[in-house]
Amino acid sequence: MSIEIRKLSIEDLETLIEVARESWKWTYAGIYSEEYIESWIREKYSKEKLLNEIVRSQSNLDILFLGAFADSTLIGFIELKIIANKAELLRLYLKPEYTHKKIGKTLLLEAEKIMKKKGILECRLYVHRQNSVGFSFYYKNGFKVEDTDGSDFIMEKKYES
Protein backbone atom coordinates (compact mmCIF):
# COMPACT_ATOMS: atom_id res chain seq x y z
CA MET A 1 0.00 0.00 0.00
CA SER A 2 1.48 3.31 -1.03
CA ILE A 3 0.50 6.41 0.91
CA GLU A 4 0.40 9.87 -0.62
CA ILE A 5 0.45 12.94 1.66
CA ARG A 6 -0.90 16.16 0.19
CA LYS A 7 -2.86 19.26 1.11
CA LEU A 8 -6.58 18.62 1.31
CA SER A 9 -8.82 20.06 -1.38
CA ILE A 10 -12.49 20.97 -1.52
CA GLU A 11 -13.16 17.65 -3.28
CA ASP A 12 -12.00 15.83 -0.11
CA LEU A 13 -14.67 17.44 2.11
CA GLU A 14 -17.27 14.64 2.30
CA THR A 15 -14.66 11.92 2.86
CA LEU A 16 -12.92 14.09 5.48
CA ILE A 17 -16.14 14.27 7.53
CA GLU A 18 -16.60 10.49 7.26
CA VAL A 19 -13.00 9.80 8.33
CA ALA A 20 -13.53 12.14 11.30
CA ARG A 21 -16.77 10.41 12.28
CA GLU A 22 -15.29 6.88 12.08
CA SER A 23 -12.17 7.93 13.95
CA TRP A 24 -14.06 9.74 16.69
CA LYS A 25 -16.41 6.79 17.24
CA TRP A 26 -13.41 4.46 17.53
CA THR A 27 -11.14 6.76 19.57
CA TYR A 28 -13.72 8.02 22.04
CA ALA A 29 -15.91 4.91 22.48
CA GLY A 30 -16.43 4.58 26.22
CA ILE A 31 -15.31 8.19 26.81
CA TYR A 32 -18.15 10.08 25.11
CA SER A 33 -21.68 9.02 24.17
CA GLU A 34 -22.52 8.46 20.52
CA GLU A 35 -24.90 11.45 20.71
CA TYR A 36 -22.08 13.68 21.99
CA ILE A 37 -19.74 12.48 19.22
CA GLU A 38 -22.39 13.15 16.54
CA SER A 39 -23.04 16.67 17.89
CA TRP A 40 -19.27 17.36 18.02
CA ILE A 41 -18.86 16.21 14.40
CA ARG A 42 -21.81 18.37 13.27
CA GLU A 43 -20.34 21.43 15.01
CA LYS A 44 -16.56 21.08 14.60
CA TYR A 45 -16.62 19.35 11.22
CA SER A 46 -19.30 21.45 9.54
CA LYS A 47 -18.83 21.83 5.79
CA GLU A 48 -18.61 25.61 6.08
CA LYS A 49 -15.90 25.49 8.76
CA LEU A 50 -13.86 22.82 6.96
CA LEU A 51 -14.10 24.58 3.58
CA ASN A 52 -12.70 27.74 5.16
CA GLU A 53 -9.82 25.79 6.73
CA ILE A 54 -9.04 23.92 3.49
CA VAL A 55 -8.93 27.20 1.53
CA ARG A 56 -6.70 28.81 4.18
CA SER A 57 -4.33 25.83 3.95
CA GLN A 58 -4.26 25.88 0.14
CA SER A 59 -3.44 29.61 0.33
CA ASN A 60 -0.56 28.96 2.79
CA LEU A 61 -2.17 31.16 5.42
CA ASP A 62 -2.34 30.18 9.10
CA ILE A 63 -3.66 26.62 8.61
CA LEU A 64 -1.81 23.50 7.44
CA PHE A 65 -4.31 20.75 6.50
CA LEU A 66 -2.82 17.57 5.02
CA GLY A 67 -4.46 14.30 4.07
CA ALA A 68 -3.10 10.77 3.83
CA PHE A 69 -4.39 8.92 0.77
CA ALA A 70 -4.23 5.19 0.02
CA ASP A 71 -5.05 4.47 -3.62
CA SER A 72 -6.47 8.02 -3.96
CA THR A 73 -8.84 7.49 -1.00
CA LEU A 74 -8.54 9.74 2.06
CA ILE A 75 -7.73 7.60 5.11
CA GLY A 76 -6.44 10.21 7.58
CA PHE A 77 -5.56 13.84 8.11
CA ILE A 78 -3.60 16.30 10.20
CA GLU A 79 -4.43 19.96 10.80
CA LEU A 80 -2.27 22.60 12.44
CA LYS A 81 -2.86 26.26 13.17
CA ILE A 82 0.26 28.41 12.81
CA ILE A 83 0.80 31.67 14.65
CA ALA A 84 4.21 33.30 14.23
CA ASN A 85 6.81 30.63 15.15
CA LYS A 86 4.39 28.34 17.00
CA ALA A 87 1.93 25.70 15.86
CA GLU A 88 -1.02 24.03 17.50
CA LEU A 89 -1.87 20.54 16.31
CA LEU A 90 -5.67 20.67 16.11
CA ARG A 91 -6.47 17.29 14.60
CA LEU A 92 -4.73 14.07 13.65
CA TYR A 93 -7.12 11.24 12.87
CA LEU A 94 -7.05 8.05 10.85
CA LYS A 95 -9.70 5.58 9.83
CA PRO A 96 -9.50 2.91 12.57
CA GLU A 97 -8.27 0.15 10.24
CA TYR A 98 -5.25 2.31 9.32
CA THR A 99 -4.01 2.93 12.86
CA HIS A 100 -0.74 1.34 14.02
CA LYS A 101 0.62 1.28 10.44
CA LYS A 102 2.97 4.32 10.69
CA ILE A 103 0.55 6.51 8.68
CA GLY A 104 0.02 8.93 11.58
CA LYS A 105 3.79 9.21 11.93
CA THR A 106 4.10 9.86 8.18
CA LEU A 107 1.50 12.65 8.42
CA LEU A 108 3.25 14.17 11.43
CA LEU A 109 6.70 14.01 9.80
CA GLU A 110 5.40 15.69 6.63
CA ALA A 111 3.77 18.43 8.70
CA GLU A 112 7.03 18.86 10.67
CA LYS A 113 9.00 19.30 7.42
CA ILE A 114 6.66 22.12 6.43
CA MET A 115 6.80 23.63 9.93
CA LYS A 116 10.59 23.58 9.81
CA LYS A 117 10.55 25.54 6.53
CA LYS A 118 8.22 28.06 8.19
CA GLY A 119 10.55 28.47 11.19
CA ILE A 120 8.20 26.87 13.73
CA LEU A 121 9.98 26.39 17.06
CA GLU A 122 7.26 24.66 19.06
CA CYS A 123 4.11 22.63 18.53
CA ARG A 124 1.41 22.26 21.16
CA LEU A 125 -1.63 19.97 21.31
CA TYR A 126 -4.41 18.89 23.60
CA VAL A 127 -5.12 15.18 24.05
CA HIS A 128 -7.88 13.70 26.24
CA ARG A 129 -6.47 11.97 29.31
CA GLN A 130 -8.39 8.78 28.44
CA ASN A 131 -7.21 8.76 24.80
CA SER A 132 -4.39 6.32 25.48
CA VAL A 133 -3.74 5.63 21.78
CA GLY A 134 -3.34 9.35 21.03
CA PHE A 135 -1.29 10.04 24.14
CA SER A 136 1.07 7.15 23.44
CA PHE A 137 1.47 8.22 19.80
CA TYR A 138 2.37 11.81 20.67
CA TYR A 139 4.71 10.76 23.49
CA LYS A 140 6.58 8.33 21.18
CA ASN A 141 6.91 11.16 18.66
CA GLY A 142 8.63 13.58 21.03
CA PHE A 143 5.76 15.45 22.69
CA LYS A 144 5.96 15.99 26.45
CA VAL A 145 3.18 16.81 28.91
CA GLU A 146 3.53 20.46 29.91
CA ASP A 147 0.23 21.08 31.68
CA THR A 148 -3.39 19.98 32.00
CA ASP A 149 -6.65 21.64 31.02
CA GLY A 150 -9.75 19.94 32.38
CA SER A 151 -9.81 16.43 30.93
CA ASP A 152 -6.92 17.13 28.54
CA PHE A 153 -3.16 16.88 28.73
CA ILE A 154 -1.38 19.79 27.05
CA MET A 155 1.63 18.39 25.24
CA GLU A 156 4.46 20.26 23.50
CA LYS A 157 7.36 19.49 21.24
CA LYS A 158 10.25 21.90 20.71
CA TYR A 159 12.19 22.22 17.45
CA GLU A 160 15.64 23.56 16.67
CA SER A 161 15.75 26.91 14.89
N, C-alpha and C positions, 0 to 999 in steps of 0.2 A: 504494500500500500504506500503510494507516494502522497506526501502532504505538501500542499502549496499554502504559503502564508501571504496574504495580500490585504490591502485596505478594503474594508467593506464598501459595497455600493448600494444604491437604492434598490436594485434588483434582489438584494439579499435580505430585504426587510422581513418578509413573511417567514422565511426559514430561520432567521435570527430569533424571532419571537418564539417559534416552536422549540429551538434548541434551548432557549432560556427556560421555557416552561418545563421541558423534560428534565433539565439539569436541576432546576429548583425543586421539583417533586422528588428527585432522587437524593439530592444533597440535604434537604431540610425535612425529609420524612421523619416523623417522631419529634421534631423540634417545633414546627409550625403546622397548623391545620391546613388541609387542602383548600379550604375557603380563604384563609389568609394568603396562601401562596397565589391563588388565582387573583385576588384583589391586588396583590403586590405586582404581579405581571401586568395586569390591566393598567395600573398607575405608572410604574417605573419603566415599562416596556411598551408604552403607547406608541403607535405609528408616528404621530406628530413629533414626539420627543426624540425617538430614534432617528427619524429622517434628519432632524436638525443636527444631531450628533454625527451622523454619517457625513453630511455635507461639510460640517466644520472640520472633520478629519481629512476629507478629500482636499479641502482648501488649505491644509497644513496650519490650521489655527490652533486653538488650545486643547483639542481633543485628538487622541490617537486611537483609532478603532480598527483593529485587525481581525481577520477571520482565518480559521484553519479549514482548508478544503481537502476532502478525500474524493478523488474522481469527480471534481467540480461540484461536490455537494458540501455545504457548510456543516461542519461538525463541532465547531467551537469558536470562541472569540475572546478577545481581551480588549478592554477599553481603559485608557488613562486620560486624566485631565492634567494639563501642564500649565503651571503658573511660574514664570521666571525660570529658575534653575531647579524647581521641584516638581515632582509628579505625584499624583494620587492614583493608585490602581483602583478603579471603580468596579470592574467586573472581569472575571476570568472564569468562563464556564465551558464545559464540554458535554456532548451527549454522553450519557452514562456508559454506554458500551465502548467509548473511546478513552475512558479514564485509565490511568496506570499504563499508558503506552508511550509516554514521553512527548505527547502532543502539547500538553500544557507547558512543559518546559520549553518546547520549540517556540510556542507563542511568546512566552516570557523573554526568551533570549532574543528573538527578533525585535520585540518592543524595546529591550535594553540597548540593542544596537542603535536604534533610532534615537533613543533618549541620550545616548552617549554623543551622537552627532549634534544634538541640540544643547549639549552642555549641562544635562541634568545631573545634579549631585546627590539627590536623595529621592527615594520613592517610599510612599507611605500607603498603607491599606488598613482596612477594618475587616476582621474575620470573626464570625460568631464563635464564641467559646466552645460550643458543642459541635462545630463543624471540624471534626478531627481530620478529615481528608484534606480540607483546605489548609488548616493550620500546619499539618505535617508537610504539605507541598511547599508552602511559603518558607517554613523553617529550613527545609532541605535546600532551598534555593537562596539562602543567605539573608532572609528577613529575620529580624529579632523583635521580640515584644518590647515595646517602649512604654506602653501605658494601657489602660483599660477605659472603656466608655460603655457603661451599661452592660449589655450582654456580649460586647465585642472586645477582642484584643486589638490594640493598635500596634501594627508591626511596621518596621522601617528597614530599609536597606540603603546603605551609603555607597556612593560611587566615587572613584578617583576623578579629579578634574583633568 
